[in-house]
Amino acid sequence: MNAEQITATAARVHAAQNPDPQPERLFTLAEIQAAGGFSRSTLYRLRHGGGLRCVTIGGVTRVRESDWRAFLEKHATATTEGGDNV
């Protein structure tokens, strides 16, 4: 499963379990790590200066779905256009 499929599946499950409109989905770092196939050290490097925006409140860190999609789009474009990858 690639990151897009995981995101789509998570969104469908979330919508099925929560029929009321909800705010933007927030992913845990473990979900991002699994979806992106990153090692833990790479994930933390991306978090601290690698362009992956995170939200931390009270010691709990999450990644907004829009930030995850923006990160994927930016780096997919850079890779296909011959730019620098992460």
Gaussian input, Z-matrix of N, CA and C with variables (Angstrom, degrees):
# hf/3-21g

backbone

0 1
 N
 C     1     B1
 C     2     B2     1     A1
 N     3     B3     2     A2     1     D1
 C     4     B4     3     A3     2     D2
 C     5     B5     4     A4     3     D3
 N     6     B6     5     A5     4     D4
 C     7     B7     6     A6     5     D5
 C     8     B8     7     A7     6     D6
 N     9     B9     8     A8     7     D7
 C    10    B10     9     A9     8     D8
 C    11    B11    10    A10     9     D9
 N    12    B12    11    A11    10    D10
 C    13    B13    12    A12    11    D11
 C    14    B14    13    A13    12    D12
 N    15    B15    14    A14    13    D13
 C    16    B16    15    A15    14    D14
 C    17    B17    16    A16    15    D15
 N    18    B18    17    A17    16    D16
 C    19    B19    18    A18    17    D17
 C    20    B20    19    A19    18    D18
 N    21    B21    20    A20    19    D19
 C    22    B22    21    A21    20    D20
 C    23    B23    22    A22    21    D21
 N    24    B24    23    A23    22    D22
 C    25    B25    24    A24    23    D23
 C    26    B26    25    A25    24    D24
 N    27    B27    26    A26    25    D25
 C    28    B28    27    A27    26    D26
 C    29    B29    28    A28    27    D27
 N    30    B30    29    A29    28    D28
 C    31    B31    30    A30    29    D29
 C    32    B32    31    A31    30    D30
 N    33    B33    32    A32    31    D31
 C    34    B34    33    A33    32    D32
 C    35    B35    34    A34    33    D33
 N    36    B36    35    A35    34    D34
 C    37    B37    36    A36    35    D35
 C    38    B38    37    A37    36    D36
 N    39    B39    38    A38    37    D37
 C    40    B40    39    A39    38    D38
 C    41    B41    40    A40    39    D39
 N    42    B42    41    A41    40    D40
 C    43    B43    42    A42    41    D41
 C    44    B44    43    A43    42    D42
 N    45    B45    44    A44    43    D43
 C    46    B46    45    A45    44    D44
 C    47    B47    46    A46    45    D45
 N    48    B48    47    A47    46    D46
 C    49    B49    48    A48    47    D47
 C    50    B50    49    A49    48    D48
 N    51    B51    50    A50    49    D49
 C    52    B52    51    A51    50    D50
 C    53    B53    52    A52    51    D51
 N    54    B54    53    A53    52    D52
 C    55    B55    54    A54    53    D53
 C    56    B56    55    A55    54    D54
 N    57    B57    56    A56    55    D55
 C    58    B58    57    A57    56    D56
 C    59    B59    58    A58    57    D57
 N    60    B60    59    A59    58    D58
 C    61    B61    60    A60    59    D59
 C    62    B62    61    A61    60    D60
 N    63    B63    62    A62    61    D61
 C    64    B64    63    A63    62    D62
 C    65    B65    64    A64    63    D63
 N    66    B66    65    A65    64    D64
 C    67    B67    66    A66    65    D65
 C    68    B68    67    A67    66    D66
 N    69    B69    68    A68    67    D67
 C    70    B70    69    A69    68    D68
 C    71    B71    70    A70    69    D69
 N    72    B72    71    A71    70    D70
 C    73    B73    72    A72    71    D71
 C    74    B74    73    A73    72    D72
 N    75    B75    74    A74    73    D73
 C    76    B76    75    A75    74    D74
 C    77    B77    76    A76    75    D75
 N    78    B78    77    A77    76    D76
 C    79    B79    78    A78    77    D77
 C    80    B80    79    A79    78    D78
 N    81    B81    80    A80    79    D79
 C    82    B82    81    A81    80    D80
 C    83    B83    82    A82    81    D81
 N    84    B84    83    A83    82    D82
 C    85    B85    84    A84    83    D83
 C    86    B86    85    A85    84    D84
 N    87    B87    86    A86    85    D85
 C    88    B88    87    A87    86    D86
 C    89    B89    88    A88    87    D87
 N    90    B90    89    A89    88    D88
 C    91    B91    90    A90    89    D89
 C    92    B92    91    A91    90    D90
 N    93    B93    92    A92    91    D91
 C    94    B94    93    A93    92    D92
 C    95    B95    94    A94    93    D93
 N    96    B96    95    A95    94    D94
 C    97    B97    96    A96    95    D95
 C    98    B98    97    A97    96    D96
 N    99    B99    98    A98    97    D97
 C   100   B100    99    A99    98    D98
 C   101   B101   100   A100    99    D99
 N   102   B102   101   A101   100   D100
 C   103   B103   102   A102   101   D101
 C   104   B104   103   A103   102   D102
 N   105   B105   104   A104   103   D103
 C   106   B106   105   A105   104   D104
 C   107   B107   106   A106   105   D105
 N   108   B108   107   A107   106   D106
 C   109   B109   108   A108   107   D107
 C   110   B110   109   A109   108   D108
 N   111   B111   110   A110   109   D109
 C   112   B112   111   A111   110   D110
 C   113   B113   112   A112   111   D111
 N   114   B114   113   A113   112   D112
 C   115   B115   114   A114   113   D113
 C   116   B116   115   A115   114   D114
 N   117   B117   116   A116   115   D115
 C   118   B118   117   A117   116   D116
 C   119   B119   118   A118   117   D117
 N   120   B120   119   A119   118   D118
 C   121   B121   120   A120   119   D119
 C   122   B122   121   A121   120   D120
 N   123   B123   122   A122   121   D121
 C   124   B124   123   A123   122   D122
 C   125   B125   124   A124   123   D123
 N   126   B126   125   A125   124   D124
 C   127   B127   126   A126   125   D125
 C   128   B128   127   A127   126   D126
 N   129   B129   128   A128   127   D127
 C   130   B130   129   A129   128   D128
 C   131   B131   130   A130   129   D129
 N   132   B132   131   A131   130   D130
 C   133   B133   132   A132   131   D131
 C   134   B134   133   A133   132   D132
 N   135   B135   134   A134   133   D133
 C   136   B136   135   A135   134   D134
 C   137   B137   136   A136   135   D135
 N   138   B138   137   A137   136   D136
 C   139   B139   138   A138   137   D137
 C   140   B140   139   A139   138   D138
 N   141   B141   140   A140   139   D139
 C   142   B142   141   A141   140   D140
 C   143   B143   142   A142   141   D141
 N   144   B144   143   A143   142   D142
 C   145   B145   144   A144   143   D143
 C   146   B146   145   A145   144   D144
 N   147   B147   146   A146   145   D145
 C   148   B148   147   A147   146   D146
 C   149   B149   148   A148   147   D147
 N   150   B150   149   A149   148   D148
 C   151   B151   150   A150   149   D149
 C   152   B152   151   A151   150   D150
 N   153   B153   152   A152   151   D151
 C   154   B154   153   A153   152   D152
 C   155   B155   154   A154   153   D153
 N   156   B156   155   A155   154   D154
 C   157   B157   156   A156   155   D155
 C   158   B158   157   A157   156   D156
 N   159   B159   158   A158   157   D157
 C   160   B160   159   A159   158   D158
 C   161   B161   160   A160   159   D159
 N   162   B162   161   A161   160   D160
 C   163   B163   162   A162   161   D161
 C   164   B164   163   A163   162   D162
 N   165   B165   164   A164   163   D163
 C   166   B166   165   A165   164   D164
 C   167   B167   166   A166   165   D165
 N   168   B168   167   A167   166   D166
 C   169   B169   168   A168   167   D167
 C   170   B170   169   A169   168   D168
 N   171   B171   170   A170   169   D169
 C   172   B172   171   A171   170   D170
 C   173   B173   172   A172   171   D171
 N   174   B174   173   A173   172   D172
 C   175   B175   174   A174   173   D173
 C   176   B176   175   A175   174   D174
 N   177   B177   176   A176   175   D175
 C   178   B178   177   A177   176   D176
 C   179   B179   178   A178   177   D177
 N   180   B180   179   A179   178   D178
 C   181   B181   180   A180   179   D179
 C   182   B182   181   A181   180   D180
 N   183   B183   182   A182   181   D181
 C   184   B184   183   A183   182   D182
 C   185   B185   184   A184   183   D183
 N   186   B186   185   A185   184   D184
 C   187   B187   186   A186   185   D185
 C   188   B188   187   A187   186   D186
 N   189   B189   188   A188   187   D187
 C   190   B190   189   A189   188   D188
 C   191   B191   190   A190   189   D189
 N   192   B192   191   A191   190   D190
 C   193   B193   192   A192   191   D191
 C   194   B194   193   A193   192   D192
 N   195   B195   194   A194   193   D193
 C   196   B196   195   A195   194   D194
 C   197   B197   196   A196   195   D195
 N   198   B198   197   A197   196   D196
 C   199   B199   198   A198   197   D197
 C   200   B200   199   A199   198   D198
 N   201   B201   200   A200   199   D199
 C   202   B202   201   A201   200   D200
 C   203   B203   202   A202   201   D201
 N   204   B204   203   A203   202   D202
 C   205   B205   204   A204   203   D203
 C   206   B206   205   A205   204   D204
 N   207   B207   206   A206   205   D205
 C   208   B208   207   A207   206   D206
 C   209   B209   208   A208   207   D207
 N   210   B210   209   A209   208   D208
 C   211   B211   210   A210   209   D209
 C   212   B212   211   A211   210   D210
 N   213   B213   212   A212   211   D211
 C   214   B214   213   A213   212   D212
 C   215   B215   214   A214   213   D213
 N   216   B216   215   A215   214   D214
 C   217   B217   216   A216   215   D215
 C   218   B218   217   A217   216   D216
 N   219   B219   218   A218   217   D217
 C   220   B220   219   A219   218   D218
 C   221   B221   220   A220   219   D219
 N   222   B222   221   A221   220   D220
 C   223   B223   222   A222   221   D221
 C   224   B224   223   A223   222   D222
 N   225   B225   224   A224   223   D223
 C   226   B226   225   A225   224   D224
 C   227   B227   226   A226   225   D225
 N   228   B228   227   A227   226   D226
 C   229   B229   228   A228   227   D227
 C   230   B230   229   A229   228   D228
 N   231   B231   230   A230   229   D229
 C   232   B232   231   A231   230   D230
 C   233   B233   232   A232   231   D231
 N   234   B234   233   A233   232   D232
 C   235   B235   234   A234   233   D233
 C   236   B236   235   A235   234   D234
 N   237   B237   236   A236   235   D235
 C   238   B238   237   A237   236   D236
 C   239   B239   238   A238   237   D237
 N   240   B240   239   A239   238   D238
 C   241   B241   240   A240   239   D239
 C   242   B242   241   A241   240   D240
 N   243   B243   242   A242   241   D241
 C   244   B244   243   A243   242   D242
 C   245   B245   244   A244   243   D243
 N   246   B246   245   A245   244   D244
 C   247   B247   246   A246   245   D245
 C   248   B248   247   A247   246   D246
 N   249   B249   248   A248   247   D247
 C   250   B250   249   A249   248   D248
 C   251   B251   250   A250   249   D249
 N   252   B252   251   A251   250   D250
 C   253   B253   252   A252   251   D251
 C   254   B254   253   A253   252   D252
 N   255   B255   254   A254   253   D253
 C   256   B256   255   A255   254   D254
 C   257   B257   256   A256   255   D255

   B1=1.4456
   B2=1.5207
   B3=1.3222
   B4=1.4581
   B5=1.5283
   B6=1.3148
   B7=1.4622
   B8=1.5242
   B9=1.3158
   B10=1.4630
   B11=1.5256
   B12=1.3176
   B13=1.4631
   B14=1.5256
   B15=1.3283
   B16=1.4628
   B17=1.5234
   B18=1.3365
   B19=1.4626
   B20=1.5214
   B21=1.3380
   B22=1.4656
   B23=1.5311
   B24=1.3111
   B25=1.4619
   B26=1.5194
   B27=1.3244
   B28=1.4647
   B29=1.5262
   B30=1.3249
   B31=1.4671
   B32=1.5275
   B33=1.3446
   B34=1.4658
   B35=1.5221
   B36=1.3363
   B37=1.4579
   B38=1.5217
   B39=1.3179
   B40=1.4622
   B41=1.5239
   B42=1.3320
   B43=1.4623
   B44=1.5281
   B45=1.3257
   B46=1.4669
   B47=1.5292
   B48=1.3155
   B49=1.4569
   B50=1.5251
   B51=1.3271
   B52=1.4633
   B53=1.5270
   B54=1.3251
   B55=1.4590
   B56=1.5293
   B57=1.3221
   B58=1.4630
   B59=1.5228
   B60=1.3335
   B61=1.4774
   B62=1.5256
   B63=1.3064
   B64=1.4574
   B65=1.5299
   B66=1.3252
   B67=1.4615
   B68=1.5229
   B69=1.2953
   B70=1.4668
   B71=1.5279
   B72=1.3142
   B73=1.4674
   B74=1.5238
   B75=1.3194
   B76=1.4555
   B77=1.5222
   B78=1.3302
   B79=1.4588
   B80=1.5139
   B81=1.3225
   B82=1.4582
   B83=1.5317
   B84=1.3105
   B85=1.4615
   B86=1.5245
   B87=1.3299
   B88=1.4680
   B89=1.5323
   B90=1.3357
   B91=1.4645
   B92=1.5282
   B93=1.3236
   B94=1.4658
   B95=1.5215
   B96=1.3120
   B97=1.4657
   B98=1.5245
   B99=1.3213
   B100=1.4637
   B101=1.5294
   B102=1.3254
   B103=1.4649
   B104=1.5244
   B105=1.3319
   B106=1.4584
   B107=1.5124
   B108=1.3272
   B109=1.4529
   B110=1.5251
   B111=1.3345
   B112=1.4563
   B113=1.5213
   B114=1.3271
   B115=1.4563
   B116=1.5282
   B117=1.3181
   B118=1.4612
   B119=1.5342
   B120=1.3185
   B121=1.4686
   B122=1.5250
   B123=1.3254
   B124=1.4643
   B125=1.5178
   B126=1.3250
   B127=1.4594
   B128=1.5254
   B129=1.3150
   B130=1.4584
   B131=1.5236
   B132=1.3296
   B133=1.4672
   B134=1.5225
   B135=1.3180
   B136=1.4651
   B137=1.5271
   B138=1.2986
   B139=1.4672
   B140=1.5247
   B141=1.3158
   B142=1.4629
   B143=1.5194
   B144=1.3134
   B145=1.4595
   B146=1.5096
   B147=1.3095
   B148=1.4520
   B149=1.5155
   B150=1.3241
   B151=1.4494
   B152=1.5169
   B153=1.3226
   B154=1.4577
   B155=1.5207
   B156=1.3301
   B157=1.4595
   B158=1.5171
   B159=1.3180
   B160=1.4651
   B161=1.5239
   B162=1.3183
   B163=1.4503
   B164=1.5220
   B165=1.3357
   B166=1.4606
   B167=1.5180
   B168=1.3324
   B169=1.4597
   B170=1.5225
   B171=1.3138
   B172=1.4624
   B173=1.5110
   B174=1.3021
   B175=1.4581
   B176=1.5207
   B177=1.3321
   B178=1.4636
   B179=1.5208
   B180=1.3297
   B181=1.4630
   B182=1.5198
   B183=1.3291
   B184=1.4534
   B185=1.5213
   B186=1.3385
   B187=1.4599
   B188=1.5200
   B189=1.3406
   B190=1.4583
   B191=1.5126
   B192=1.3150
   B193=1.4600
   B194=1.5262
   B195=1.3290
   B196=1.4638
   B197=1.5359
   B198=1.3236
   B199=1.4699
   B200=1.5274
   B201=1.3287
   B202=1.4646
   B203=1.5289
   B204=1.3434
   B205=1.4670
   B206=1.5317
   B207=1.3354
   B208=1.4673
   B209=1.5286
   B210=1.3257
   B211=1.4624
   B212=1.5345
   B213=1.3446
   B214=1.4672
   B215=1.5193
   B216=1.3318
   B217=1.4644
   B218=1.5275
   B219=1.3117
   B220=1.4702
   B221=1.5213
   B222=1.3204
   B223=1.4587
   B224=1.5235
   B225=1.3063
   B226=1.4643
   B227=1.5212
   B228=1.3415
   B229=1.4608
   B230=1.5137
   B231=1.3372
   B232=1.4615
   B233=1.5225
   B234=1.3237
   B235=1.4595
   B236=1.5159
   B237=1.3271
   B238=1.4513
   B239=1.5175
   B240=1.3275
   B241=1.4685
   B242=1.5097
   B243=1.3073
   B244=1.4579
   B245=1.5121
   B246=1.3351
   B247=1.4627
   B248=1.5099
   B249=1.3208
   B250=1.4639
   B251=1.5105
   B252=1.2870
   B253=1.4475
   B254=1.5132
   B255=1.2997
   B256=1.4631
   B257=1.4541
   A1=109.36
   A2=117.06
   A3=119.18
   A4=110.20
   A5=116.81
   A6=121.88
   A7=111.86
   A8=118.02
   A9=121.34
   A10=110.70
   A11=116.82
   A12=120.62
   A13=111.09
   A14=116.48
   A15=120.37
   A16=109.82
   A17=117.14
   A18=121.22
   A19=110.60
   A20=116.88
   A21=120.89
   A22=111.02
   A23=116.93
   A24=120.78
   A25=110.55
   A26=117.01
   A27=120.80
   A28=110.72
   A29=117.35
   A30=121.21
   A31=110.89
   A32=117.18
   A33=120.39
   A34=111.09
   A35=116.59
   A36=120.46
   A37=109.83
   A38=116.55
   A39=121.08
   A40=110.47
   A41=117.69
   A42=121.65
   A43=111.17
   A44=117.21
   A45=120.99
   A46=110.91
   A47=116.94
   A48=120.85
   A49=112.57
   A50=116.80
   A51=122.14
   A52=109.45
   A53=117.78
   A54=120.11
   A55=113.97
   A56=118.32
   A57=119.98
   A58=109.55
   A59=117.39
   A60=119.40
   A61=110.29
   A62=115.35
   A63=121.59
   A64=109.84
   A65=116.19
   A66=118.92
   A67=110.19
   A68=115.15
   A69=121.33
   A70=111.34
   A71=115.83
   A72=122.07
   A73=109.65
   A74=115.59
   A75=122.93
   A76=108.52
   A77=116.70
   A78=122.51
   A79=109.99
   A80=116.89
   A81=120.68
   A82=108.05
   A83=115.89
   A84=119.17
   A85=110.80
   A86=117.02
   A87=120.33
   A88=110.57
   A89=117.75
   A90=120.95
   A91=110.83
   A92=116.53
   A93=120.75
   A94=110.05
   A95=116.53
   A96=121.00
   A97=110.38
   A98=117.14
   A99=121.42
   A100=111.32
   A101=117.16
   A102=121.26
   A103=111.44
   A104=116.21
   A105=120.02
   A106=114.00
   A107=116.46
   A108=119.94
   A109=112.21
   A110=116.45
   A111=121.78
   A112=110.75
   A113=115.94
   A114=119.63
   A115=106.72
   A116=115.87
   A117=119.50
   A118=110.90
   A119=116.85
   A120=119.50
   A121=111.32
   A122=117.48
   A123=120.19
   A124=110.31
   A125=117.01
   A126=120.69
   A127=110.55
   A128=117.86
   A129=120.24
   A130=111.61
   A131=117.88
   A132=120.10
   A133=109.99
   A134=117.26
   A135=121.27
   A136=110.58
   A137=115.57
   A138=120.79
   A139=111.23
   A140=116.64
   A141=121.06
   A142=111.42
   A143=116.31
   A144=119.75
   A145=115.46
   A146=118.25
   A147=120.72
   A148=114.11
   A149=117.10
   A150=120.06
   A151=115.97
   A152=118.75
   A153=120.96
   A154=107.75
   A155=115.59
   A156=120.77
   A157=110.45
   A158=115.78
   A159=122.26
   A160=109.38
   A161=114.80
   A162=122.10
   A163=106.77
   A164=116.78
   A165=120.69
   A166=108.46
   A167=115.06
   A168=121.10
   A169=107.10
   A170=115.41
   A171=119.97
   A172=114.14
   A173=118.02
   A174=121.82
   A175=114.55
   A176=117.01
   A177=121.58
   A178=107.79
   A179=116.34
   A180=121.12
   A181=110.02
   A182=115.52
   A183=122.34
   A184=108.98
   A185=115.16
   A186=122.06
   A187=107.06
   A188=116.56
   A189=120.49
   A190=109.99
   A191=116.40
   A192=120.88
   A193=110.77
   A194=117.89
   A195=120.78
   A196=111.05
   A197=117.88
   A198=121.20
   A199=110.68
   A200=117.57
   A201=122.09
   A202=109.98
   A203=116.49
   A204=120.36
   A205=111.00
   A206=116.98
   A207=120.80
   A208=110.85
   A209=116.42
   A210=121.19
   A211=109.99
   A212=116.48
   A213=120.59
   A214=111.68
   A215=116.60
   A216=120.50
   A217=111.47
   A218=116.87
   A219=120.79
   A220=111.02
   A221=116.34
   A222=119.50
   A223=112.69
   A224=118.08
   A225=120.21
   A226=109.56
   A227=116.77
   A228=120.97
   A229=110.76
   A230=117.50
   A231=120.94
   A232=110.60
   A233=117.64
   A234=121.05
   A235=111.38
   A236=118.04
   A237=120.74
   A238=112.60
   A239=117.34
   A240=120.60
   A241=112.61
   A242=116.93
   A243=120.52
   A244=113.31
   A245=117.37
   A246=120.24
   A247=110.49
   A248=113.65
   A249=119.06
   A250=110.31
   A251=114.98
   A252=120.04
   A253=107.10
   A254=118.10
   A255=123.54
   A256=109.27
   D1=133.75
   D2=177.33
   D3=-93.68
   D4=176.69
   D5=-175.03
   D6=-61.51
   D7=-39.98
   D8=179.65
   D9=-63.16
   D10=-42.75
   D11=179.78
   D12=-65.60
   D13=-40.23
   D14=178.84
   D15=-64.83
   D16=-43.53
   D17=178.97
   D18=-62.17
   D19=-44.97
   D20=-179.53
   D21=-64.42
   D22=-42.59
   D23=179.27
   D24=-64.26
   D25=-45.06
   D26=179.19
   D27=-61.44
   D28=-39.50
   D29=179.37
   D30=-65.16
   D31=-41.76
   D32=179.15
   D33=-64.88
   D34=-44.11
   D35=179.67
   D36=-63.80
   D37=-44.05
   D38=179.76
   D39=-61.39
   D40=-44.62
   D41=180.00
   D42=-64.51
   D43=-38.76
   D44=-179.89
   D45=-67.76
   D46=-37.07
   D47=-177.87
   D48=-82.80
   D49=-19.99
   D50=-176.38
   D51=-131.06
   D52=82.50
   D53=-175.21
   D54=-65.25
   D55=-23.59
   D56=177.75
   D57=-75.45
   D58=146.92
   D59=177.74
   D60=-57.48
   D61=133.74
   D62=-177.54
   D63=-118.89
   D64=156.77
   D65=173.25
   D66=-65.48
   D67=173.08
   D68=-178.37
   D69=-52.15
   D70=139.83
   D71=-179.05
   D72=-67.00
   D73=141.47
   D74=175.83
   D75=-116.01
   D76=130.77
   D77=-179.93
   D78=-100.66
   D79=144.71
   D80=172.70
   D81=-76.49
   D82=163.78
   D83=177.11
   D84=-64.99
   D85=-32.35
   D86=177.94
   D87=-65.58
   D88=-38.01
   D89=177.46
   D90=-66.07
   D91=-41.59
   D92=178.15
   D93=-66.09
   D94=-40.97
   D95=178.75
   D96=-59.98
   D97=-45.87
   D98=-179.63
   D99=-68.33
   D100=-43.51
   D101=-177.72
   D102=-65.70
   D103=-38.81
   D104=-177.51
   D105=-88.73
   D106=-11.48
   D107=-177.99
   D108=69.15
   D109=28.98
   D110=-177.84
   D111=-88.67
   D112=151.43
   D113=167.96
   D114=-76.70
   D115=165.28
   D116=-179.88
   D117=-62.00
   D118=-41.22
   D119=-178.68
   D120=-66.53
   D121=-37.92
   D122=177.68
   D123=-65.87
   D124=-41.75
   D125=178.71
   D126=-59.13
   D127=-45.00
   D128=-179.55
   D129=-69.76
   D130=-31.95
   D131=174.92
   D132=-65.91
   D133=-42.23
   D134=178.06
   D135=-64.46
   D136=-38.03
   D137=179.95
   D138=-65.89
   D139=-39.93
   D140=-176.14
   D141=-102.15
   D142=62.70
   D143=173.58
   D144=114.45
   D145=1.15
   D146=-179.20
   D147=-99.01
   D148=6.70
   D149=175.27
   D150=97.39
   D151=1.29
   D152=177.30
   D153=-94.87
   D154=107.71
   D155=-178.22
   D156=-76.45
   D157=134.81
   D158=179.84
   D159=-128.01
   D160=157.15
   D161=175.34
   D162=-117.07
   D163=125.53
   D164=178.19
   D165=-121.81
   D166=122.70
   D167=178.57
   D168=-132.07
   D169=121.05
   D170=178.06
   D171=58.12
   D172=34.93
   D173=178.12
   D174=84.34
   D175=0.68
   D176=178.48
   D177=-105.14
   D178=123.57
   D179=-177.37
   D180=-108.38
   D181=133.59
   D182=178.60
   D183=-137.69
   D184=161.64
   D185=176.26
   D186=-119.56
   D187=124.43
   D188=176.97
   D189=-66.35
   D190=145.30
   D191=179.32
   D192=-57.24
   D193=-40.99
   D194=-179.65
   D195=-64.40
   D196=-36.29
   D197=178.02
   D198=-69.47
   D199=-38.46
   D200=177.82
   D201=-64.36
   D202=-45.40
   D203=179.12
   D204=-63.57
   D205=-42.17
   D206=178.87
   D207=-62.19
   D208=-41.26
   D209=178.36
   D210=-61.63
   D211=-47.04
   D212=179.57
   D213=-61.68
   D214=-45.18
   D215=-179.25
   D216=-63.91
   D217=-43.21
   D218=-179.55
   D219=-61.06
   D220=-45.71
   D221=-175.41
   D222=-81.46
   D223=-26.27
   D224=173.81
   D225=-68.08
   D226=-40.52
   D227=177.99
   D228=-66.67
   D229=-43.72
   D230=-179.35
   D231=-62.33
   D232=-38.00
   D233=-179.51
   D234=-69.86
   D235=-43.54
   D236=-177.51
   D237=-73.69
   D238=-24.56
   D239=179.28
   D240=-94.30
   D241=5.47
   D242=177.38
   D243=82.02
   D244=11.80
   D245=178.50
   D246=-78.70
   D247=-179.88
   D248=177.81
   D249=-69.61
   D250=137.25
   D251=172.93
   D252=-89.69
   D253=172.71
   D254=-176.27
   D255=-41.95

